[in-house]
Amino acid sequence: MALKSKLLLVALLLSVLFLSVYVASATQDPELKQCRHQCKHQQGLDSKQREQCEQGCDKYIKQKREEEKHRRSEGEGGGGSFYPISETGREQEEEKEFQGRQQQDQNPYFFEDEHFETRVQTEEGRFRLLQKFTERSDLLRAIENYRIGFLDTKPHAFVAPSHFDADTVLFVFQGRPTVTIVRGEKRESHNLERGDLFRIPPGTPLYMVNRDENEKLFIVEFMKPVSVPGEYEAFYAAGGENPESFFKAFSPQVLQAALKTEMNKLERLFGQQRQGSITRASEEQIKKLSQQHDQGGSEGFWPFHGGQSSSDAFNLFSKHPSQANKFGRLFEADFNDFKQLQDLDLLVSFANITQGAMVGPYFNSRATKISFVLDGEGYFEMACPYVSSTGRQEQQQQQRQKSSPRYQKISGNLRRGAVFVAPAGHPVTAIASRNSNNLQIICFEVNAHDNIRVPLAGKKNVVSQFDREAKELAFNVPAREVDRIFNNQDDEFFFEGPNEQPEHGRAYA
């Protein structure tokens, strides 16, 4: 009897161990994590439906793992093996895993529509957030605590009051938003225009309305989370069922005491809104909301249109372009222009590349550039030593045989909503299509302090500044041949682009 009890206890312990291993591995599964995340943020689901959704995710992953286990069992002849894997077998398994990751991360610096998650979706607009950079690749660890998203609404749309657990910089590309923020007992309204940058400190309650009656609102948001590294959330005070007010998370007793209000009145207040966080405002409401005011303070209101600025806003187009010719224009704002960028160590730039033209190639000495395509089409190319088209063993052998790294061409087709990242030191270029609008890109450069942009072509290119002897020793040709090539381009930064778009993955050889 004692032996039977011991055997049952051992079986129970093994079952618990298996379950804990499964749960631990499941929680690390990126597909399960993404599935649960979608359940959590899916609009219109109550708590029970969210729980059922997450259970469905767990069931799917469990079934998937069982099928994979069954396939492996069939591949091994129907039975498992308790013999240790040989060193050669282990290397082959590691090589397969590496190649699988390599295929997945072959272009970890480029993001398209499928890499965005819809956080808010109503008839009047939507907000979409790009996945965490490190979810795509560990090569992006330097920017893992930054997020990019965009707000897209119809004319006269109202965005409900909320606050973010992130430091946020807005760039207005289309529409005419009025942003109202609350700081302590002071309420400030800012009428923004195309080209405006606007800083929202973390935890600042705000709401906005698109006061334009014809044009859609399109805002790109750059965020640096301050609560959970790399994670971003909006907190809605006002709301009901959709958006859900965070007041509903508190117990009824606490709310009744805090707000000194009967429960039936609270239930009515927090149960009416079901239209979502982006709704339509009437013309009269638009007029009232867009009246600039500064209530509760003694500084008076801050008028803000176009080139005028407040301490929280700056118009990027109010400056003369830092680079301009017939092939494009570049507008930049740093801490000297907009002091709100200083503690974020951020530079913001807007590139308008003419049809068929190109920018660069160049590289940044310290800054990593996150670029969001606003309009037009084209493609980008970048040289990267950290991504290779070969397997790991071949790559290691090549590195032993050579005294310099091998560079892989990273490239991607650009269209509205695409994002590409150029880390510090990586030579990069962007080319506008000849068959579309000008390629317009908003760029956020992090670690911008003391950064130097190093041109690789055109006037002032870095190669032309090498000593004569250095050119001859480095290229193994006479210096005049080097000069003949690198001094041949008369333009600076923006140039006429190639006549044809090369095939992606094909580099100069």
C-alpha positions in Angstrom: 0.0 0.0 0.0 2.9 2.4 0.9 4.6 1.5 -2.4 1.4 2.2 -4.3 1.1 5.6 -2.6 4.7 6.5 -3.4 4.2 5.5 -7.0 1.1 7.7 -7.2 3.0 10.6 -5.6 5.8 10.2 -8.1 3.3 10.2 -11.0 1.6 13.3 -9.6 5.0 15.1 -9.3 5.9 14.2 -12.9 2.5 15.5 -14.1 3.0 18.8 -12.3 6.6 19.0 -13.6 5.4 18.4 -17.2 2.6 21.0 -16.8 5.0 23.6 -15.4 7.4 23.0 -18.2 4.6 23.3 -20.8 3.3 26.5 -19.2 6.8 28.1 -19.0 7.5 27.3 -22.6 4.1 28.4 -23.7 4.5 31.8 -22.0 7.7 32.3 -23.9 6.1 31.4 -27.2 6.0 34.6 -29.2 2.9 33.4 -31.2 1.0 32.7 -28.0 2.1 36.1 -26.5 0.9 37.9 -29.6 -2.4 36.0 -29.6 -3.1 36.9 -25.9 -2.1 40.5 -26.6 -4.7 40.7 -29.4 -7.3 39.2 -27.0 -6.5 41.8 -24.4 -6.8 44.8 -26.7 -9.7 43.6 -28.9 -12.4 46.2 -28.8 -15.9 45.3 -27.8 -15.0 42.2 -25.7 -16.1 41.9 -22.1 -13.9 40.2 -19.4 -15.5 36.7 -20.0 -15.1 36.9 -23.7 -11.4 38.0 -23.3 -10.9 35.0 -21.0 -12.4 32.6 -23.6 -10.2 34.2 -26.3 -7.1 33.6 -24.2 -8.2 30.0 -23.5 -8.6 29.5 -27.3 -5.0 30.8 -27.7 -3.7 28.2 -25.1 -5.7 25.4 -26.8 -4.3 26.3 -30.3 -0.7 26.4 -29.1 -1.1 23.1 -27.2 -2.5 21.4 -30.3 0.2 22.9 -32.4 2.9 21.5 -30.1 1.3 18.1 -30.0 1.3 18.0 -33.8 4.9 19.1 -34.0 5.8 16.4 -31.4 3.9 13.8 -33.5 5.8 14.8 -36.7 9.2 14.6 -35.0 8.2 11.2 -33.6 7.4 10.0 -37.1 10.6 11.4 -38.5 12.6 9.5 -35.9 11.0 6.2 -37.0 8.0 6.3 -34.6 9.9 6.2 -31.4 12.0 8.6 -29.4 15.6 8.1 -28.6 17.2 8.3 -25.1 20.7 8.5 -26.5 22.5 11.8 -26.3 22.7 13.8 -29.5 26.1 13.7 -31.1 28.2 16.8 -31.5 27.7 16.8 -35.2 24.0 16.3 -34.8 23.8 19.2 -32.3 25.7 21.4 -34.7 23.2 20.5 -37.5 20.3 21.2 -35.2 21.8 24.6 -34.2 22.4 25.4 -37.9 18.8 24.6 -38.8 17.6 26.9 -35.9 20.0 29.6 -37.1 18.8 29.4 -40.7 15.2 29.5 -39.5 15.9 32.7 -37.5 17.9 34.0 -40.4 14.9 33.6 -42.7 12.6 35.3 -40.2 15.1 38.1 -39.5 16.5 38.5 -43.0 15.2 42.0 -43.0 14.8 43.0 -39.4 15.1 46.7 -40.1 12.0 47.0 -42.3 8.4 47.0 -41.1 5.2 46.9 -43.1 1.4 46.9 -42.4 1.4 43.4 -40.9 3.8 44.6 -38.2 1.3 47.1 -36.8 -1.4 46.3 -34.3 -4.7 48.1 -34.3 -5.3 49.4 -30.8 -8.4 51.5 -31.6 -10.8 51.2 -34.4 -14.1 53.0 -34.8 -16.1 54.4 -37.7 -14.4 57.8 -37.2 -10.8 56.7 -37.0 -8.1 54.3 -35.8 -4.9 54.2 -33.9 -2.2 51.6 -34.9 1.0 50.8 -33.0 4.1 49.2 -34.4 5.3 46.1 -32.7 8.2 46.3 -30.3 11.4 46.6 -32.2 13.0 43.7 -30.2 10.1 41.4 -31.1 11.4 41.5 -34.7 15.1 41.1 -33.8 17.6 41.5 -31.0 19.7 43.6 -33.4 17.3 46.4 -32.4 18.0 46.4 -28.7 19.4 49.9 -28.9 15.8 51.2 -29.5 13.8 48.6 -27.6 12.3 51.3 -25.3 10.9 53.4 -28.2 7.6 52.9 -30.0 6.0 54.3 -33.2 2.3 54.6 -34.0 -0.1 56.7 -36.0 -3.5 58.2 -35.6 -5.8 58.4 -38.6 -9.3 60.1 -38.3 -12.0 61.5 -40.4 -12.8 65.3 -40.4 -14.5 66.6 -37.2 -13.4 63.5 -35.3 -13.0 63.7 -31.5 -10.4 61.6 -29.6 -11.5 60.9 -26.0 -9.6 62.1 -23.0 -6.7 59.8 -21.9 -3.2 59.9 -20.7 -0.2 57.8 -21.8 2.5 56.0 -19.8 5.0 57.3 -22.3 6.8 60.5 -23.3 5.2 61.4 -26.6 6.1 63.6 -29.6 3.4 64.1 -32.2 4.0 65.1 -35.9 1.0 66.5 -37.8 1.1 65.5 -41.4 -2.6 66.1 -42.4 -5.6 67.8 -40.8 -5.9 70.6 -38.3 -6.0 69.1 -34.8 -6.8 71.1 -31.6 -5.0 69.4 -28.7 -6.1 70.2 -25.2 -3.9 69.2 -22.3 -4.5 69.5 -18.5 -1.6 70.3 -16.1 -2.7 70.5 -12.5 -5.4 73.1 -12.5 -4.4 74.6 -15.8 -6.0 73.6 -19.1 -4.3 74.6 -22.4 -5.6 74.3 -26.0 -3.3 74.3 -29.0 -4.5 74.7 -32.6 -2.0 72.7 -34.6 -1.3 72.7 -38.3 0.6 70.6 -40.8 4.2 70.3 -39.9 3.8 70.9 -36.2 5.7 68.9 -33.6 4.0 68.7 -30.2 5.4 67.2 -27.0 3.2 65.5 -24.5 4.9 64.6 -21.2 3.9 61.2 -19.7 0.8 61.1 -17.6 -0.6 64.3 -19.1 -4.4 64.1 -19.6 -5.3 65.2 -23.1 -8.0 65.1 -25.8 -8.1 66.4 -29.3 -10.4 67.1 -32.2 -9.8 67.5 -36.0 -11.3 70.9 -36.6 -10.9 70.5 -40.4 -14.3 69.8 -42.1 -12.8 68.3 -45.2 -9.3 66.8 -44.6 -8.6 63.7 -42.7 -6.2 63.9 -39.7 -3.0 61.9 -39.8 -0.5 62.1 -36.9 2.6 60.1 -36.4 3.5 59.4 -32.7 6.9 58.7 -31.3 6.9 57.3 -27.8 9.3 56.5 -25.0 7.5 54.5 -22.4 8.2 55.3 -18.7 6.3 52.6 -16.9 7.1 49.2 -18.4 10.1 49.4 -20.7 9.0 49.0 -24.3 5.3 48.7 -23.4 2.8 51.5 -24.1 -0.8 51.9 -23.0 -3.5 54.6 -23.0 -5.5 55.2 -19.8 -9.0 56.5 -20.3 -10.7 58.3 -17.4 -13.8 59.2 -19.4 -15.7 56.3 -21.0 -18.0 53.5 -20.3 -18.1 50.1 -22.0 -16.0 51.2 -25.0 -13.6 52.7 -24.3 -13.6 51.2 -20.8 -12.9 53.8 -18.1 -10.2 52.9 -15.6 -12.6 54.0 -12.9 -14.4 50.8 -13.4 -11.4 48.8 -12.1 -12.1 50.1 -8.6 -14.5 48.5 -6.3 -18.0 50.1 -6.0 -17.4 51.0 -2.4 -14.2 52.9 -3.2 -15.9 54.8 -6.1 -18.9 55.8 -4.0 -16.6 57.1 -1.2 -14.2 58.8 -3.6 -16.8 60.5 -5.8 -19.4 60.8 -3.0 -22.1 59.5 -5.4 -24.7 56.8 -5.2 -23.9 53.6 -7.1 -26.9 53.8 -9.5 -25.7 57.2 -10.7 -22.1 55.8 -11.2 -23.4 52.8 -13.1 -25.2 55.2 -15.5 -22.2 57.4 -15.9 -19.8 54.6 -16.7 -22.2 52.5 -18.7 -23.3 54.9 -21.5 -20.3 55.2 -23.9 -20.2 52.3 -26.4 -19.0 54.2 -29.5 -15.3 53.9 -28.9 -12.6 56.4 -28.1 -12.9 58.2 -31.5 -16.3 59.7 -32.2 -17.8 62.5 -34.3 -18.2 66.0 -32.9 -20.8 68.6 -34.1 -19.8 71.9 -35.7 -20.8 73.7 -32.5 -18.7 71.4 -30.4 -15.8 71.8 -32.8 -16.1 75.6 -32.5 -16.0 75.4 -28.7 -13.2 72.9 -28.5 -11.0 74.8 -30.9 -11.2 78.1 -29.0 -7.7 78.5 -27.6 -7.6 79.1 -23.9 -5.4 78.8 -20.9 -7.7 78.5 -17.9 -6.5 78.5 -14.3 -3.1 80.0 -15.0 -1.8 83.6 -15.2 0.2 83.4 -18.4 -2.7 84.0 -20.8 -3.4 81.8 -23.8 -0.8 80.7 -26.4 -1.9 81.3 -30.0 -0.3 78.7 -32.2 -0.6 78.6 -35.9 2.1 77.4 -38.3 5.4 79.0 -37.6 4.6 80.4 -34.2 5.5 78.1 -31.3 4.7 77.5 -27.7 6.9 75.7 -25.2 5.2 72.4 -26.2 5.1 72.8 -30.0 7.3 73.7 -33.0 6.5 73.9 -36.7 9.1 71.9 -38.6 8.5 73.9 -41.8 9.0 77.2 -40.1 12.8 76.8 -40.6 14.7 77.1 -43.8 15.6 73.6 -45.1 19.0 72.4 -44.0 19.5 70.7 -47.4 17.7 71.7 -50.6 18.0 71.4 -54.4 15.8 70.3 -57.3 16.0 66.7 -56.1 14.6 67.2 -52.6 14.4 69.2 -49.3 15.3 68.3 -45.8 13.8 70.1 -42.7 15.3 69.4 -39.3 14.5 70.3 -35.7 16.9 69.7 -32.8 17.1 70.9 -29.2 18.2 74.4 -30.2 15.0 74.7 -32.2 12.6 72.9 -29.9 13.9 72.5 -26.4 11.4 69.8 -25.6 13.6 67.4 -27.6 16.6 67.8 -25.4 15.8 65.4 -22.6 14.6 62.9 -25.1 18.0 63.2 -27.0 16.0 63.4 -30.2 16.3 65.0 -33.6 13.2 65.1 -35.9 13.6 65.6 -39.7 11.3 65.6 -42.7 12.6 64.6 -46.1 10.7 65.4 -49.3 12.4 63.5 -52.1 11.5 64.4 -55.6 10.1 61.8 -58.0 13.0 59.7 -59.4 15.5 61.3 -57.0 17.4 59.8 -54.0 18.9 60.9 -50.7 22.4 59.7 -49.6 24.0 57.4 -49.2 25.3 58.6 -45.8 25.5 57.3 -42.2 25.0 58.7 -38.7 27.9 58.6 -36.3 25.8 58.1 -33.1 22.1 58.4 -33.9 19.8 55.5 -34.9 17.2 56.8 -37.4 13.6 55.5 -37.3 11.9 56.5 -40.6 8.1 56.5 -41.2 6.9 56.9 -44.8 4.1 59.5 -45.1 3.5 59.6 -48.8 4.8 58.4 -52.2 6.6 55.2 -53.1 10.1 54.1 -53.6 12.6 51.8 -51.9 15.6 52.0 -49.5 18.9 50.2 -49.3 21.3 49.8 -46.4 24.7 48.1 -45.8 24.6 45.8 -42.7 27.4 43.6 -41.3 25.1 41.9 -38.8 22.8 40.1 -41.2 24.1 37.5 -43.6 22.6 35.4 -46.3 24.9 32.5 -45.5 24.7 29.9 -42.7 26.4 30.5 -39.4 29.2 28.0 -40.0 30.0 29.4 -43.4 29.8 32.9 -42.0 32.2 32.1 -39.2 34.6 30.4 -41.7 34.5 33.5 -44.0 35.2 35.8 -41.1 38.3 33.6 -40.2 39.5 33.8 -43.8 39.0 37.5 -44.3 40.3 40.5 -42.5 37.1 42.6 -42.9 33.3 41.9 -42.4 31.0 41.1 -45.2 28.0 43.4 -45.8 24.5 42.4 -46.7 22.2 44.7 -48.6 19.1 45.4 -46.6 16.3 46.7 -48.8 12.5 47.1 -49.0 9.7 48.7 -51.0 8.5 51.9 -49.4 4.9 53.1 -49.3 2.7 55.0 -46.9 3.0 53.4 -43.4 6.2 51.6 -44.0 9.0 52.0 -41.3 12.7 51.3 -41.7 15.5 51.7 -39.2 19.1 52.7 -39.9 21.3 52.1 -36.9 24.3 54.2 -36.1 27.2 53.6 -38.5 25.0 51.9 -41.2 25.3 53.5 -44.7 21.7 54.0 -46.0 19.9 55.6 -49.0 16.3 56.1 -50.0 15.1 56.4 -53.6 11.7 57.9 -54.8 9.8 56.1 -57.5 9.4 57.9 -60.9 5.8 56.7 -61.0 4.4 58.1 -57.8 4.2 61.3 -55.7 7.3 62.7 -54.0 8.6 60.3 -51.3 7.9 62.1 -48.0 9.4 60.6 -44.8 9.3 61.8 -41.2 12.4 60.6 -39.2 13.1 60.3 -35.5 16.8 60.1 -34.7 17.5 58.9 -31.1 20.9 59.5 -29.4 21.1 62.7 -31.4 23.5 64.6 -29.2 26.9 65.1 -30.8 25.7 63.0 -33.8 27.4 63.7 -37.1 25.9 62.9 -40.5 28.6 61.6 -42.7 28.0 61.9 -46.5 29.3 59.2 -48.7 28.6 60.9 -52.1 28.3 64.4 -53.5 30.0 67.5 -52.2 31.8 67.1 -48.9 31.8 63.3 -49.1 34.1 61.8 -46.6 36.3 59.9 -49.1 37.3 63.1 -50.8 38.7 64.3 -47.5 41.1 61.4 -47.1 44.8 62.1 -47.6 46.2 61.3 -51.1 48.4 58.5 -49.7 45.4 57.0 -47.7 43.3 56.8 -50.9 46.1 55.0 -52.8 46.8 52.6 -50.0 43.1 51.9 -49.3 41.9 51.5 -52.9 45.1 50.2 -54.4 44.7 52.6 -57.3 46.2 56.0 -58.0 44.6 58.8 -56.0 43.5 60.6 -59.1 41.2 57.7 -60.0 39.6 57.9 -56.6 39.1 61.7 -57.0 37.8 61.3 -60.5 34.9 59.2 -59.1 34.2 60.8 -55.8 34.4 64.3 -57.1 32.2 63.7 -60.0 28.9 64.4 -58.2 28.3 68.2 -58.0 25.1 68.0 -55.9 24.9 67.6 -52.2 22.7 65.1 -50.1 19.9 64.8 -52.7 20.8 63.4 -56.1 19.2 62.2 -59.3 18.2 58.6 -58.7 18.9 55.4 -60.8 16.8 54.9 -64.0 15.7 51.4 -62.9 15.0 49.9 -59.5 17.4 47.0 -58.9 16.1 43.6 -57.7 16.0 43.3 -53.9 18.7 41.1 -52.5 21.0 41.8 -55.4 24.0 43.9 -54.6 26.9 45.3 -56.5 29.6 42.7 -57.1 
